[in-house]
């Protein structure tokens, strides 16, 4: 047997395997003898058929099976000996004539394409700059949150005449064409100037306006139109009022406090405000952590500067998912896949170099945290904790164990990123919620 590697570029190569008769024939002969002992062939007692007849009936299939087994074992062993990291799976190269004479041919040549990355060079020191973000919960955000809660839990009425911040239910219709849609229009989501057209209206009133007077975000956020409907929204429109809805803000009393945080959790307005701040800060601390980690990933990906075998990986994705995806699908989704793969390679490299490992206990604890967050507003409390082990076990066994592997990967990533933050030059930066939103929009 002869195996040769031919590198075409820094991350793609072909492997050629040449087999001669001595490489496979002993195994084929042994398998034929085993078949002959068990074969039931008409006209012969079990196991007494001539070996030549057994060979004629099963020889080719046995030969193909044995050669495929030798190829798989030899290729895997060869790749394990290499210093580079194989990506995807080796792809057999199909010859133009693709013809093998299994009955007479003695020597066989096979070729595979592979994609790989060489060693990863990534120094974690103070030359690497990162930012640890902390979102500050200020009075403005607290007041906005309380106002939203008062509105959400307030009493709904149907007044005769509309006022600012009401929601008007009615029919939107284009003056030309067949467009017509019944919808609820929250006036708070319209500009002050435009919302004035809808104030002081009663049932069956008709508002006339031009499409050019409506901003694109108002079409989507207030009128609830789809992107396709917005593109076609031109010319004159009418809106016919069918009903007016108004929500009277809830009072800051014990009944309201209990609705938000559960019975007897807070008992005064001061305690309520403090609890809102604590809840908001906890939520935004998690968002800060996730955002910081995603930004750090970008820094490390840029610094590692890995060059993926893009052409090979795209071909592998198509062939590995034959019939399920098209070339267009792969082209569209490949940038996301490449980013995830690159980070996975970097994370595994850092973990290996620094003996970072996700332990079973870490997986269990992280799963518990996830379940607690999902049921945070359910009010189950002690009942949830009493059944926590069952919830955790059921989740981690889900999707044939894939949930467990995903959670383990998540734990490793968190440990890797925590380690990175200890090693690099990390600047802490406090930002407002508005600044955070601006960063997300970039």
Residue pairs with C-beta under 8 A, 6 or more apart in sequence:
1 17
1 18
1 19
1 20
1 23
1 70
1 74
2 16
2 17
2 18
3 15
3 16
3 17
3 18
3 74
3 75
3 78
4 15
4 16
5 13
5 14
5 15
5 82
6 13
6 14
6 15
6 16
7 13
8 14
9 309
10 118
10 307
11 115
11 116
11 117
11 118
11 307
11 308
11 309
11 312
12 113
12 114
12 115
12 116
12 309
12 311
12 312
13 113
13 114
13 116
14 93
14 111
14 112
14 113
14 114
15 75
15 78
15 90
15 111
15 112
15 114
16 109
16 110
16 111
17 71
17 74
17 75
17 109
17 110
17 111
17 112
18 107
18 108
18 109
18 110
19 67
19 70
19 71
19 107
19 108
19 109
19 110
20 106
20 107
21 106
21 107
23 70
24 63
24 66
24 67
24 70
27 66
27 70
28 59
28 62
28 63
28 66
31 62
31 65
31 66
32 51
32 54
32 55
32 58
32 59
32 62
33 51
35 54
35 58
35 62
36 47
36 49
36 51
36 54
37 47
38 46
38 47
39 46
39 47
39 49
39 54
39 57
39 58
40 46
41 49
41 53
41 54
41 57
44 50
59 103
60 102
60 103
63 102
64 102
67 108
71 110
75 90
75 112
79 86
79 90
79 114
82 116
83 118
83 119
84 116
84 117
84 118
84 119
85 116
85 117
85 118
85 345
86 114
86 115
86 116
87 115
87 116
87 117
87 308
87 309
87 312
87 313
87 316
87 341
88 115
88 312
88 313
88 316
88 317
88 320
89 316
89 320
90 112
90 113
90 114
91 112
91 113
91 114
91 312
91 315
91 316
91 319
92 110
92 111
92 112
93 111
93 112
93 113
100 108
113 312
113 315
114 312
115 308
115 309
115 312
115 313
115 316
116 309
117 306
117 307
117 308
117 309
117 345
120 304
120 306
120 345
120 346
120 349
121 304
122 300
122 303
122 304
122 346
122 349
122 350
124 350
124 419
124 420
124 423
124 424
125 423
125 424
126 424
126 425
127 425
128 299
128 300
128 303
128 423
128 424
128 425
129 299
129 424
129 425
129 427
130 292
130 295
130 296
130 299
130 420
130 421
130 424
130 425
130 426
130 427
131 292
131 295
131 426
131 427
131 428
131 429
132 292
132 421
132 426
132 427
132 428
132 429
133 288
133 291
133 292
133 295
133 429
133 430
133 431
133 436
133 439
134 285
134 288
134 428
134 429
134 430
134 431
135 284
135 285
135 287
135 288
135 430
135 431
135 432
135 433
135 436
136 430
136 431
136 432
136 433
137 277
137 280
137 281
137 284
137 433
138 432
138 433
141 280
141 433
142 273
142 276
142 277
142 280
145 276
145 280
146 252
146 273
146 276
147 249
149 250
149 260
149 276
150 249
150 250
150 251
150 252
150 256
151 247
151 249
151 250
153 250
153 256
153 259
153 260
154 247
154 248
154 249
154 250
155 247
155 248
155 250
156 245
156 246
156 247
156 248
157 245
157 246
157 247
157 248
158 243
158 244
158 245
158 246
159 166
159 244
159 246
160 202
160 203
160 244
161 200
161 201
161 202
161 244
162 168
162 187
162 198
162 199
162 200
162 201
162 202
162 241
162 244
163 199
163 200
163 246
164 187
164 188
164 195
164 199
165 187
165 188
165 246
166 187
166 244
166 245
166 246
167 184
167 185
167 186
167 187
167 244
167 245
167 246
167 247
168 184
168 185
168 187
168 198
168 201
168 239
168 241
168 243
168 244
168 245
169 182
169 183
169 184
169 185
169 241
169 242
169 243
169 244
169 245
170 182
170 183
170 185
170 239
170 240
170 241
170 242
170 243
171 180
171 181
171 182
171 239
171 240
171 242
172 180
172 181
172 182
172 183
172 185
172 223
172 237
172 238
172 239
173 179
173 180
173 181
173 237
173 238
173 239
173 240
174 180
174 233
174 235
174 236
174 237
175 235
175 236
175 237
175 238
176 235
176 236
177 232
179 229
179 232
179 233
181 223
181 225
181 229
182 242
183 223
183 224
184 224
184 245
185 198
185 222
185 223
185 239
186 222
187 195
187 198
187 199
188 195
189 218
189 221
189 222
190 198
190 218
190 222
191 215
191 218
194 209
194 213
194 214
194 218
197 207
197 209
198 207
198 239
201 207
201 241
201 244
202 241
202 244
203 241
203 242
203 243
203 244
204 240
204 241
204 242
205 240
205 241
206 238
206 239
206 240
206 241
207 238
207 239
207 240
207 241
208 236
208 237
208 238
209 236
209 237
209 239
210 235
210 236
210 237
211 233
211 234
211 235
211 236
211 237
214 223
214 233
216 230
219 225
219 229
219 230
219 233
220 226
220 227
220 230
225 233
250 256
252 269
252 272
254 267
257 265
257 266
257 267
257 271
257 272
258 264
258 265
260 272
261 272
261 275
262 379
265 275
266 272
266 274
266 275
284 433
284 436
287 436
288 436
291 436
291 439
291 440
293 413
293 414
293 417
296 417
296 420
296 421
297 343
297 417
300 343
300 346
300 420
301 339
301 342
301 343
301 346
304 342
304 346
306 342
306 345
306 346
308 338
308 341
308 342
310 334
310 338
313 334
313 337
313 338
313 341
314 327
314 330
314 331
314 334
317 325
317 330
317 334
317 337
318 325
318 326
318 327
318 330
344 409
347 412
347 413
347 416
350 356
350 416
350 419
350 420
351 357
351 412
351 415
351 416
354 419
356 412
356 415
356 416
356 419
357 412
357 415
358 408
358 409
358 411
358 412
358 415
359 411
362 411
362 415
363 396
363 404
363 407
363 408
363 411
364 392
364 396
366 407
366 410
366 411
366 414
367 392
367 395
367 396
367 407
368 388
368 392
371 384
371 388
371 391
371 392
371 395
372 384
375 384
378 384
384 391
395 403
396 403
396 404
396 407
397 403
397 404
431 439
